[in-house]
């Protein structure tokens, strides 16, 4: 592409698209774009870089014609601007294609992929490399609590990117992560998800097999050897494979049972050079321990100093919307989390038990994604919510897009949970759910809201209601945050 100056983004407010727009603006390109109404944090991210999105998708927003159009993966072919760019035969790229083209050439990208844990693992890796003075590039599908932004070009060898398996664009139905030119892949697990794109587990695994296939022979695969779907993929990797996990059969594992307490997690690992090394995390949960083992393996492969890794682990605060405490008082704690799959729900609830021992746990869940309202997850939900004392279920967000055979019977699930001793409530609206939870009053519980969307601002509406002892007025929706990197 010669004389590329102006770039227009269709759906500029996505959690992967907005950071990419900011990176390109910092590189000196004239960046503009359009979207629906935007709210913090993405609106703030763009505003800080001087980017003012145009409202809506009027084709006239393409004028004057840009040199390149970058299209978010949530944009359908029938979007008015998408139709216009096709009619005008403008140059186009998907978000992941553009990231690869503009920022990954000549780097050694690390792609963090898997059904669960991508955002936190990428954030931890970026924090470790940052504190160790490596000046990494990174693009994260969430907001770090430690780093100033979710993106950086960096000048170091490594570029760390959250590798989403969702499709790249309406004109590229393949997984986003195939555009990221991996030198190293961290694979956290391959548990069937995104049923709208991958109708069965085999098609889902095939997407990850295609990622491993493009690893160079001199590259590396760092994989959770105990996670669902991983073992069958390991023999196909054309490079060095390092497994991690809690069992001694994994190459990277705790040397003794880890200490999981309300103050965090302490564990010890073996280093080939230094021997036994003590490490500590302040973020709770076995899942964060696994994330740390993966990042330890990556960082030591790159010969990062042990003292720097220790300090980064000790100070790491995680990412927003991952076990994020929005209210903590003696009588009630409100936590916001991104969990939207039964495995993530169970992991979140177990971590809360670690972080707040002895307190009752109230799970408030919105089946938000296209997968989360489906019947095949019934038994997994039953197991996951059994880790709570009380469950509140919001309406299924995409209920109208599921037929009767696909849709999970949440009434039956609630009865089954009730028989197992977990009081479960189903609500007709989020406003009703809000009023119902607040009506119970603070009684020492930890209330965790779980959704891959905004949940109409429910976490902070709950916190506000408890803080002033009154029920907020209905409405008051919060920021809409896309569920996947690049959407």
N, C-alpha and C positions, 0 to 999 in steps of 0.2 A: 504494500500500500504506500503510494508516494504522496508526499505533501499532506499527510494526515494531520489535521489541526482540530477539527470540531467533531465531538462524539455526543450522540444523543442516546439516552437510556430509556427504554420502555419498561416501566415498573422499576423506577430507580430506588424505591424504598425498601427493597428486600434486604434481609440480613446479610446476604453475601454481596448483593449488587451495590448497595450503598457504600460499603467499604472500598469496593473496587473503583467506584466513581471518585471517591476521595483520593485514592492512590493516583489515579490518572490526572486528577486536578493538580496534585502536588508535582506531577511530572511535567506540567506546563501545557497540557491540552485544554482546550475550551470545552468544558463539560456542561451539558444540560440534560434535562430529562423530565419525565412526567409520571404521574401516579395518581391514585386516589388520595383521600385525606391521609396525611401522615402525622404521627405522634412521636414523642420521645420513646425510645432513644434514637431511632433512625432520623427523625426530623432534626434533632439536635446535631447529630453527626454530620449531616449534610450542611446545615446552617453554619457550623464551625469552619467549614471549608469554603464558605461563600457560594454554595450551590442552592438555588431556589427552585424547587420542582414546580413545573406547570401542572395545574389541576386537571385531571381527567385525561382522556386519550384521543382528543380531537386531532385528526390528521394534520390540521394546520399548525400544530405544535412542531411539526418536522421542518417548518420553514424558518429561516433559509435552510436548504437541504444540507444535512451534515455529511461529513466524509465517511462516517461509520455509525451504524446503529447497533447497540448492544441490547439484547433482549433477555429479560428475566424468564425463568422457566415456568412461572405461573401465568405467563401471557399465552392465551390461546391463539390459534391461527385466525380466529374471527375477530380479534381485537382490531379496532379501526386503524390504529397506527401500524399494526402488523400487516394488514391488508394493503395499506398505502406503501409501505416499504417494499413489499413484493411487487406491486404495480409499477413503482418507480425504479425497481431493480437497483436499490441502494446496497452498498456493502453492509453485511451484517455478521455478527458473531454472537454466540451465547456467552453468558457470564464466565463459565469455566474455560471456554476456548480463549476468551480475551485475557483472562488471568495467565494462562499458559503462554500466550503470544507475547504479552507485554512485560511479564515479570519473572517467568520461570526459566527462560533460556539462559544457559550459562550458569545456573544455580544447581544445587544438589537438593531437590525437594524431598521433604519427608511428608508423606500422605498418611494421615491418621484416619483409618476407616473402620467400619463395623457398625452393627445395629445400635449399640449403646456406648456411651462414654466418650464420643468423639470430641465434643466441645471442651469438656473438662481436661481431657488428656492433651489436646492441642494447646489449651491455655497454660497448663502446667509446663509443657515442653518449652513454650515461648518464654515463660518466666525463668526457667532454668537457664536457657541459653542467654537471655538478657542479663541476668545477674552474673553469669560467668564471663561476660564481656564479649560475647560472640556476635553481637549486633545482628540478630537473625531477621529475615523477613518473615511475615506471618499474616494469615488471614483466617479469622476465627468466626464461626457462626453464632457467636454470643458475645456478651460484654464482660471482659475480664475485670476483676476487682483490683488487681495489682498493677496491670499495665495501663498506660494512658488511653489507648484506643484498642479497637479490635483488629487493627491492621497496621502494618509497617512494611516499607520496602526493604529496609536494612541494607547493610553492605557486606554482611558475612556470607559464607558459603551456603549456609542452610536457609531454605524457605520452608516454613512449617504451615501446612494447610489442612483444614478439616475436609476430609474426603467423603462427600455425600454420594450415595448410590442412586439418588433420584435422577430423573432425566435432565438433560442439559437445556433443551428448548423444544418448542413445537417442531422445529426443523431438524432436531437431533435428539432422538429418543433414547440414546445410549446414556449410561451413567456419567455423571459429572466428573467423577474421579479419573476417567480415562484421559482427560485433557491435562492432567497435572504432572506428567513427566517424572514419575517417582524414581528416586535413587534408593529410597528406603520406604517401606510400608510398615506401619503399626496396625495390627489387625486385632480388634477387641472382641470380636464375636460375630457370628453370622446366623442370627435368629430371624426367621421369616417375617418380613414387614413389607409395607407398601404394596398391598394386594392389588391395588388398582393398576400397578405396572408389572408386578411379578405374581402371577396367579397361583404359583405353587412354590414349595421350597427349592426345587431343582432349578427353576429359572432365577431365583434369588441368588443361590450359590454360584450359578454360572456368571453372574455379574462380577462377583468377587474373584472368581477364577480368571476372568479377563483382566482384572487389575494386576494380579500376581504375574500374569503372563508377560506383561510389559516391563517388569523389573529387569534391570541389567544384570548380567552374570556377576559383576563386581559389587552389586548392591546388597541389600539385606531385607529380610522379612523378620519382624519382631512380633510374635503372635501369642495371644493367651491360649496356651495349650489345653486349658480346661474348659474353654468357652464353647458354647453350642456352635456346631458347624465348622469349626476350625480344623480339627485333626484331618479330615478328608481332603482339605485343600493343601496341606503342607507339602506333600510330595510333588505337587505341580510347580512349586516355586523354583525358578532357575538360578537361585542364588543362595547365599548363606542364610540359614534359618535359626533363630534364637527363640525359644519358648519361655514364657514366664507364667507364674501361677503360684498357688499356695502350697501345692504338693512338692515333695522332694524330687519327684521325677521330672520336674521342669528345670530348665537350666538356670533360670533366675527365680529364686524363691526365698521366703523368710527362713533363716537358719533355725529359728525356734518359733513356737506359737506367738503371733504378734499380740501386743497389748492394746486392745481396743477399749478406750475409756471415753468418758464425757469430754476430756481434755484433748482428745485426738488419738492418734495411733503411733505406737513405737514398734519398730521392727529392726531386724538385723539381716544384712545380706552379705554374700561373699563376693569379694572383688578379686579378680585374677592377679592383680598387682599388689594390692594393699591388705588382702585378707578380709577378715570380718569388719564390717562397717555398720555403725549405728545410725539409724535414720528416724526422723519424727515428722509426722504430719499433724497439722491442727484441724484439717477438714476431716470429718468423721466418715466411717463406713468402709466395709470391706471393698466396695467397688473403687473407692479412691485409693486404697492400698494397691489394688491391681493396676490402676492407672499409673501410680508412682513406680511400680516395678517395670512397667513398659518404658517409662521415661528414663529410669535409671539405666536400663539396658541400652537405650539410644545414646544417652549422654556419655556413658563410659566407652561405647564404641567409638565416639568422637574424641575420646581422651579429655573430656571436660574435668576440671579439678574436683576431687571429692568434697573438699570444703565448700566450694561454691554450690554444688548440688545439695549438700546438707542444709545450707542456709536457705536455698530456694524452697526446698521441701518444708522446712520449718516455718517459713513466713507465708507460704502460699495460702491465699484466702478463697480461691476458687473463682467461679464465674457467677454473674447475676443469673437469677432464676434457676440455680442449682443449689438446693437446700439454703436458699437465701432467707434469713430471718428478717421479717419486716416489722415485727412487734415482739418484744420480749419483756414481760412483766411477771411478777410473782404468780398472778392468777391465770395468765394465759400467754401462750406463745403462738404467733402466726408465722408460718413458713411458706414461701412460694417456691414451687419446683416445676420443672419442665416435663416430668415423667408423663408418658402417654402410651406406654406399652406395659403389659402386666409384669414383665421382668423388671422394668424400671420402677414401677410402682412398688413392688416387693422390696427392691434394693433401697429405695428411698425410705420406706417405712422402717426397715431394719436399721438403717443409719440413724434415723431419728430416735429409735430405741437406745442406740449407743450414746447419742449426744445428749439425751434427756431421760436418763434412767429413772424409773419409778413413776413417770407421768403417763396418764392415759393419752392415747393418740387418736385424733379424729381426722379421717381421710376425706377430703372433698375433691371429687374428680369430675372433670368434663371430658367425655369421649369426643375428642375434637378432630382427630385425623381421619382420613378415609378408611383406615384399617381398624381403628379402635372401637367401632361400633359393631363389629362382625361376630357372628356366632361361634366361629372356630376358636375364639379366645375365652370361651366361657369357663372352662376348667382352670385356665391360667389365672383369670381374674379371681376365681374362688380362692385359689391358693394365695394370691397376692394380698387381697383385702383381709384375709384371715390374720394378717399381721397388725391390723388396726383394732381398736375397741369400738369405734363408731364409723360408719361410712355414709356420706351424703353424695348422691349421684345427680349431676346436672343433665339436662336433655342432650341427646346425641346430636351433635352439630350437623352432621351430614345424613340425618335419618332419611330424608327424602331421596337421597341418591342410592339407598340400599333397598333391594326388594325383600320380600318376606323371608325367603330362604337364606338370605345373607345376614339379616339383622339379628343381633343378639337380643334375647328376651331378658331385659334387665329386671323385670318384675320377678321372673323365676330366679335370677341370680340373687336378688335381694332376699327372697324366701330361703334360699339355700344358705346364705350367709347368716340369716337370723337363726336357722336351726343349729348353726355352729357357734352361736353365741355372740355374733357381731351384729349389733343393731344397725339396720340399713334403711335409709330414707331416700325416696325418689321424688324429685321436684319437677314441676312443670315449667319453671323458668329460673333464671339465675337470681332475679330479684326475690323470688319466693325462697330460694335456697339461702340467700343472704339473711333474710328476715328470720328464717327458721334456725339457723346457726346462732345468730345473735340472741334470739329468744331464750336459748338454753343458758345464756350467761356464762361468764368466765368461771371455771371451776378447777383451774390448775391444768387444763389440757394443753397439749400441743396440737394445733390445728394446721394441717398441711394442705394447701391447694395445689392440684396437679392438672396441668393442661398444656398442650403444645401451642395454644393461642393466647389471646389476651385475657380470656375468662371474664370479659367485661370489667376489668379492673378489680375483680373480686378480692384478691389478697389485701390490697390496700384499703378497700372499702370495709372489709372485716376489721382490719387493724384500726381504722378510724372509728368505727362503731364501738369497738371494745374500749378504745382509749378515752372516749367521751361518755361511754355508758349509755349511748342511744343508738337507735337504728337509723343509718343514713337513708336519705330519700332514694327511691328507686331511680335507676338510670346510672349516670356517672361512669360510663364505660371508660376503660383505660386504653392504653396504646395497643394497637394491633401489631403483633410481632410474628413474622412468618415462621413456620415450623421447621424449615430445613434451610441449610446454607444455600443461598442463591434464590430462594423463592421470594 
